[in-house]
Amino acid sequence: MKLAFGIGHKACRVIVFSFLALSLSAASLSAQTPGTDLLLLNAHVITMNDKQPSAQAVAIRGDRIVWVGNSDEGKKLYPSARAMDLHGATVLPGLIDAHTHLINLGESLVRLNLKDISSEKEIVERVKQRAASAAPGEWILGWGWDEGKWASNYPTNQALSAATPNNPVFLVGLHTFAAWANQRALELAGVNKDTKDPENGKILRDEKTGEPTGILLNHAQELVSKHIPQATLAQARRAMQLAARECVRNGLTSVHEAKVTPLMVQAFHALVREEQMPVRVYAMLDGADKNLVDEWLKRGPEIDPHHQLTIRSFKLFADGALGSRGAALLEPYSDAPQTKGVMTSPEADVYGLTRRALQARFQVCTHAIGDAANRSVLNAYEQAEKEVPDAHDPRLRIEHAQVLSPEDIPRFAKLGVIASMQPTHATSDMPWAEKRVGPERIKGAYAWRSVKDSGAHLPLSSDFPGETLNPFYGIYAAITRQDPQGNPPGGWHPKQKLTLEEALRGYTTEAAYAEFEETNKGAIEKGKLADLTVISQDITKTPPSETLSIRALKTFVGGKVVYDAATDQ
């Protein structure tokens, strides 16, 4: 199957739906008759099925596709079906985001949003405004300041503390590997100059006094975050519903949810049971929670016959982030030669859980950014696979795989390890990434083409809310390696670009494979789930500079319209 290039630009607006509107929407979805035949006509269907690359019409019965072909034939075969004329719109297999944080996205819609704010002064002012309407002692929570861009000159808590003396403030960074706390929050947590750095964490301190500056890296964040009142089940449900609605608005039909907690499992089960979760979820349980791990290894995988919620994997963290210099490197950072970053999970720990997981038929998905972390995880996976030779089709994953040593790239395909990567990470990080690793190591960073050519599976994703959940931003970044303004000309390290077909496969067939669902998702063909994304432009003919303007017109999950732009308010 050969496709032409296409992409464009439009900022992704975020709409916070009310809880009532969400419930009414869910009720209207469940009221549709699942057994009714539906015939989609007059469309440009990109099937991702090599045996039938394109079509004009799709017939749906219940939640499955029963036929794909041309419109005239469809009318003859299904004369009594309810017809829906798509007037030439393009239909893609339901788009799958292979690495997400639904609950964080939902929380971001109600917390203080600091994304794209470039100055400390403006952030402090926004926090001050929020505190003005908060009760004394109430926590002010925010997210989105860019710990990567700010790493060379982190702020202190002086201005933040002066603006909010009566309220604890905790602001999580864009990629969650750093947090910024005011003095009140530090005091409530008992963090002072005598507090030791926790394992795999760092408290930044004033060089003269030794007092904490308010910036907490990696696991040091937990010194304060554990004192924040825990979300309730109702709050978790609401956050997930808000996020799920944003997903289907952007054409996503399935997500792979990273680091799922017991509370989130409860919320997912309730939402699915009540038919209030319009997007399908593949859950990665929090591998750092030993009680949770033990419970699920004993229980075994939970594979939903309706494919709405599947729980069969664990999420681990091998290191931190490149921006905050927490990613574990084989050699020191080029712009900070005193450090190589931090391994947050030793190789032995990754091996131990992987071995147990394979024995219990679970997948393991490990966050690894730096070349040292990626090598360590590959070593752990290799050892575990050798010691559990009867593990059937393990499909172990490395999440991000951002900086790779050249000799480790072929190991992904050799070991059957999936490289789960995020195109927009490259275009967000490119202003500073080479400073961190230098001109040689950067050749193995965000190396999608090298990984793809090695024969490895390459699902693509956003890692939202750190990046936009709009999948067309990811596709644009994958095929151009440029920011939304078209910089740099020709793309950043353009040899690592993907083709449009490869990028689309990353969000369809490859993402489905990464969750063991290639027989049910990822292509438009007879027998597969009727998950479809209808878009406003023919992506195969759209110039790369315009792909960001592509938007979802309709989103189908299991044959039901879960989003329709014509009725979106």
C-alpha positions, -999 to +999 in steps of 0.1 A: +000+000+000+015+034-010+002+067+002+011+103-006+021+127+021-002+151+039-004+174+070-016+209+083-020+231+114-047+241+138-044+245+175-063+219+195-090+235+215-100+219+248-136+219+259-145+209+294-179+191+293-201+192+323-207+160+342-244+162+332-236+165+295-212+136+297-239+114+313-265+124+288-241+118+259-233+083+273-270+076+276-277+086+241-249+063+228-261+033+247-296+039+234-285+032+198-297-002+185-265-023+182-281-049+159-290-023+132-271-026+099-253+006+090-239+012+055-214+040+051-213+053+015-194+076-008-163+077+013-126+075+007-117+045+029-081+039+037-083+004+050-046-004+061-054-038+046-028-047+020-053-070+002-078-042-003-060-008+003-090+014-005-127+014-008-158+036-009-182+019+015-183-001+047-211-022+061-215-027+098-236-051+118-235-048+156-200-038+166-183-055+136-175-047+100-192-072+078-182-059+043-159-034+026-163-024-011-177+002-035-209+022-029-230+007-057-223-028-047-230-020-010-265-006-019-273-039-037-260-061-009-276-042+020-308-026+007-324-025+041-294-011+059-295+024+073-274+044+049-250+072+059-236+093+031-202+106+040-200+129+009-164+120+000-149+122+035-119+101+043-123+071+067-094+057+086-093+027+109-100+039+144-069+057+156-051+043+186-028+063+209-004+038+223+008+058+254-015+081+273-024+094+307-062+098+307-066+107+344-038+134+341-055+148+310-088+150+329-072+166+359-054+191+337-088+203+325-097+213+360-063+221+375-042+252+368-029+248+332+006+263+329+015+247+295+033+271+271+038+298+297+074+308+293+080+331+323+081+325+361+064+359+366+033+349+346+030+315+364+033+332+398+006+356+388-018+328+377-012+309+409-019+341+429-052+346+410-062+310+418-053+314+454-075+345+457-106+323+453-093+294+474-099+287+510-070+292+534-049+260+535-064+246+503-039+231+479-032+250+447-024+223+421-011+230+386+008+213+358+025+220+325+056+242+331+083+228+308+110+212+331+131+204+300+133+240+287+137+254+322+164+229+334+193+253+328+177+279+350+151+265+374+130+290+394+131+291+432+100+293+454+106+328+467+082+347+444+057+317+445+058+317+483+054+354+486+023+353+464+007+324+482+017+325+519-015+307+531-019+280+505+004+251+497+013+251+460+025+221+440+031+225+402+040+194+383+062+197+352+050+190+317+065+156+316+060+149+353+097+145+361+100+177+382+077+197+405+078+232+418+065+237+454+061+268+475+074+272+510+041+263+526+040+230+508+076+222+518+068+230+554+037+208+555+058+180+541+086+186+565+111+192+537+140+214+548+178+217+545+183+186+567+161+164+545+181+139+526+176+132+489+154+101+485+166+072+464+164+081+427+153+117+435+169+151+441+160+182+461+175+212+445+191+235+471+203+270+475+241+269+471+247+293+501+221+282+526+214+246+516+177+253+519+154+236+493+146+259+464+112+243+458+123+222+427+120+185+433+132+161+407+120+125+400+112+106+432+118+137+454+084+149+443+068+122+464+081+139+496+054+166+490+029+149+467+020+122+493+006+150+515-019+162+489-054+148+496-060+118+474-086+120+447-119+103+454-135+077+431-160+102+419-132+127+410-112+100+392-143+090+372-150+126+362-114+132+351-115+101+330-148+110+314-136+144+305-104+130+290-123+102+271-146+128+255-115+148+244-101+116+229-131+108+207-133+145+197-098+141+183-106+109+165-091+084+190-110+052+195-085+033+218-058+043+242-030+025+260-032+040+295+002+040+313+006+036+351-029+026+362-035+027+399-061+007+420-083+037+421-082+040+383-090+003+379-121+009+401-131+040+380-126+022+347-146-008+358-175+015+369-175+036+337-174+005+314-202-012+334-223+020+331-215+025+294-199+059+301-165+052+286-167+059+249-130+050+242-115+016+245-087+012+272-057-010+273-044-006+309-008-008+321-008-014+358+016+006+381+045-018+384+060+001+413+030-008+435+041-042+448+007-050+464-010-043+431+015-064+412+012-093+436-026-091+434-028-091+396-001-118+391-021-140+413-054-131+396-042-132+360-050-110+330-084-095+325-093-096+289-127-081+281-146-101+255-161-068+244-127-052+241-136-022+261-111-026+290-081-050+290-057-054+319-027-075+310+004-054+314+026-036+339+043-002+336+078+003+350+102+033+350+139+026+343+150+062+344+138+098+343+135+124+316+162+139+293+151+175+298+156+174+336+188+153+331+172+124+348+175+100+318+203+075+324+231+078+299+261+056+292+284+086+293+280+120+311+256+147+298+273+169+273+260+200+291+264+186+327+295+163+327+291+157+364+261+135+359+249+105+338+213+107+350+195+083+373+184+047+370+151+046+389+147+008+385+178-014+386+182-039+359+176-067+384+143-053+394+131-050+357+143-086+351+125-098+383+091-084+375+094-093+338+102-129+347+072-131+370+050-113+345+059-137+316+051-167+338+016-152+345+010-142+309+014-104+315+032-079+292+058-055+306+061-019+293+091+000+307+098+037+304+134+041+292+148+074+278+186+073+280+209+049+262+220+033+295+184+027+306+174+013+272+204-011+272+196-021+308+160-029+300+169-048+268+193-069+290+167-075+316+141-085+289+166-108+272+174-126+304+138-130+314+128-144+280+156-170+281+145-181+315+108-184+306+111-200+272+075-212+272+062-176+275+039-173+245+043-142+224+054-118+252+055-086+232+076-068+258+077-030+252+100-001+258+081+031+262+098+062+246+132+046+236+144+081+231+182+078+231+196+046+217+232+034+213+236+022+177+245-013+187+213-016+207+189-007+179+189-041+162+182-058+195+146-046+195+137-068+165+160-096+176+143-099+210+108-091+197+107-059+219+083-033+208+096+003+205+067+025+216+077+060+206+062+095+205+069+117+174+060+150+190+086+144+217+113+150+191+098+182+178+092+195+214+127+185+226+147+196+195+156+231+208+177+216+236+181+179+231+214+181+213+228+202+241+221+173+265+238+145+245+260+162+219+263+158+181+271+121+180+246+106+205+218+127+190+221+105+158+206+077+179+179+099+195+142+099+184+155+075+157+122+062+143+136+054+108+165+034+123+142+015+146+117+008+118+143-003+094+157-027+120+125-047+117+110-037+151+074-030+157+068+008+160+035+019+176+032+057+178+015+078+205+014+112+222+021+107+259-007+132+265-012+156+283+025+164+281+019+166+244-013+173+225-036+143+221-044+153+185-030+124+165-025+145+134+002+165+153+020+132+158+016+122+122+029+156+111+059+154+134+067+118+122+068+127+085+083+162+087+103+163+120+093+200+121+075+221+147+040+234+137+056+266+122+076+244+098+110+247+115+137+237+109+135+238+070+138+202+058+132+188+092+154+180+123+178+151+114+155+144+085+170+109+078+148+097+107+115+107+091+088+082+085+065+079+055+029+088+058+019+051+055+044+042+083+030+070+105-006+059+099+004+023+107+019+035+139-015+048+150-034+018+137-020-016+129+012-013+150-006+002+180-031-027+177-003-052+177+012-036+208-019-045+227-024-080+212-054-068+192-043-070+156-071-095+148-097-070+161-084-035+154-061-015+133-076-021+098-109-018+080-118-053+069-145-079+074-146-093+109-128-065+127-144-041+152-162-012+136-139+014+151-135+042+125-122+078+123-138+100+097-117+130+089-122+164+071-095+160+045-079+133+023-047+128+043-030+112+013-034+144-008-030+170+019+003+189+019+024+183+050+020+220+059-018+215+062-021+182+080-024+198+114-057+213+103-072+179+098-100+173+123-123+144+131-158+147+117-171+115+132-157+089+155-172+054+156-165+028+183-181-006+179-203+008+151-217+036+173-211+073+167-194+084+198-185+118+184-201+139+157-186+173+148-219+185+134-235+183+169-205+192+190-212+222+212 
